[in-house]
Amino acid sequence: MNSDKICWVIFFILISFGSYAQQPSGVEVKGVIIEEGNKEPIEQATVRLLNVKDSTFIGGVASSRNGAFSLKNIKPGHYLLHISYIGFDPLYQPLQVTGRRNPVDVGKLEMTDGTIRLGEAVVIGKAAEVVVRNDTIEYNADSYKVTEGSVLEDLLKKMPGVEVDSEGKITVNGKEISKILVDGKEFFSDDPKVASKNLPADMIDKIQTFEKRSDMARMTGFDDGEEENVINLTIKPGMKQGWFGNVFAGYGSEDRYEGNFMVNRFINNDQLTIMGGINNTNNMGSSDLASTMFSGMGGGGRRGMNNAGSGITTSGNLGLNFNKEFNPKLTLNGDIRYTHSDRDANSTSRTENILAADSSYFEDETNRNNTIGDTFAGNFRMEWKPDTMTTIIFRPDFNYSKSEDISDGHVYAYDIHDNGIYETIEDYYSKGESYNVNALLEYSHKLNSKGRVFSFSVSGGYSDQYNDGTNYSLTEYYQRTHGDTEELLDQQFRYENSGYNYRAYVSWVEPLGRNNFLQATYSFRQNRQESIKNTYSIDENGLYNVLDTTYSQSYENNFISQRASLSFRAQREKYNYLFGFNVDPSYSSSRNFVGDSTTSRLSRSVVNLSPMAQFNYMWDRRTNLRINYNGRTSQPSMTQLQPVRTVTSATNTTEGNPDLKPTYTNNFSVRFQKFMPEQQRAFMIMANANYVVNAITSKSTYAEDGSGKRLTTYENM
């Protein structure tokens, strides 16, 4: 080969190599995310690129301040662009990358408002402390300074309109928060205290408060009256790509100590949290479910006028919360948690009972109480969207609790002349266990693109609980004119409560054209319950074998309710409204018995009618007016209806009234809010009014024999 040919070969090799070296390693995909309607950019929206075959995650970024995003080094292929942001419906955009064009510009992608409406920023001072969009108020966490190691509860106390009471209950603008979400996903189910008392404040970017509709309302588009006020926390972007956590421990005076830990793993839309703690500073870190479960299961003859307050609680907790998005169609989340509490409390109180203008008597009371409780619970939620028209939600949960209660008390009653009326000493012990399981399945299918929707749900549950214990009470009457001057109660008791419930619901939404819709629904619910309370006194051999019929009371309840409703909804550019009515037939029956003897039977059938109406007017994203009205009928309980005397303590007896009428409540509320960022001003005006017909109230009468005994019954007012 001559030198000219060799030169040409080398030249072509170099040219080919240069051309290959200049080929890019991948393609850039870019675009801009904006709001539908006002075309404003959306910052911090999550952009994910998925393989169209199996939804495998390829890459992801967050949109910038101007809504722009860029995914680099994308290989040729078929993809699905998934864009999500809290308050907007998820956006799915098919995308084909051929490699012939670089970059690939998908242009401006418009996101549509979802259930949660977010909106414009109200700038206060130099930083955007508050962002408001219609019904959602968003706080910038960094604008409120808290000390190092603070938790979410400390941060909430700094924010305007937010209150946290001594028990940890959170209210925003007067509305109690029932749930806390993390990046739009449930965090330890329906116990907001788990998040508020454990999540570190420094991991939180934004705090959003809004009224969240139920899953069924979200699927049908019709309000079902089951809204709940929730807080959604958005996590700082730097904490969403790996493991992070915190550990806290402290020791102080009077042997007070506290320690807790939290470990989190946030990867895109997947979350995992493991947390635990122990302390004796009254910071349970969660709700005391065990104490709540057994609060109504006291033994026979227990006075129970005043508990000993919060006292000092030693507690421990351990929990796991997870959220897993397998693909855009299937998500699973839930939590498992264990809590232990040991509460010691002492209290002293003085009560004045005003009988007439010139007649009163006083009660001085001391109580000592020790309550120990353990709870193991779990809640799960699966959402599956097999196609764009169908949604299936399944929610099972369970709870197991046990509790032990030891208490003693002393009551001294006297008149205005310091003359003793009666004196009581008590000793009480009880121990019990409880469990319940529940499940809910919801299905919704859109039959066309115009708004025709068919939905149904089925749910049910079973519960069982018991409580054993002893009760000792000695009462001495100082002014009794006849009868015994002393009354002794020395008892053992067993309280069992079991029951089941189920509900079926079906809904049809029919579009009428011009953004008008009609919804028809029907539901059927049944609840059966059996409660057996047996109290035994001592026989001549010193054994608790004698059934005390005065303090033993058992009952069986069967409650069946139906609801048929028809609603009309109209959606316009500036306003929307809804009106409708409900028909509620119900049947209830109850049997009271002691041992094998039936003491009373009661049954009743009632048909209630209740209207509903809503009106929303939106001048713009910053100014809106909401008006709501609903009528609601509620039935008296079987306890309030049964004409049976139940002795709750040596000095207190209750008796039902079978002539009680149902209570009808009219509720009317108005809310107007306006935000003016130019003047750095915002205000909200709210008004609520209730008018109650046939309200049920208790009425007490006192014995005339000077014993201070009280009979309580119920009347319509």
PyMOL commands that set and color helices and strands:
alter all, ss='L'
color gray80, all
select helices_A, chain A and resi 3-21+141-143+152-156+192-196+201-203+215-220+237-239+253-255+289-293+638-641+677-679
alter helices_A, ss='H'
color red, helices_A
select strands_A, chain A and resi 27-35+46-51+57-62+68-74+77-84+91-97+104-111+120-124+127-133+136-140+162-164+170-172+175-176+179-182+185-186+204-212+228-235+241-251+257-267+270-279+312-327+330-356+359-387+390-415+420-446+453-477+486-513+516-538+544-547+554-571+575-594+597-620+623-634+645-649+652-655+663-676+681-693+696-702+710-716
alter strands_A, ss='S'
color yellow, strands_A
deselect
rebuild
show_as cartoon
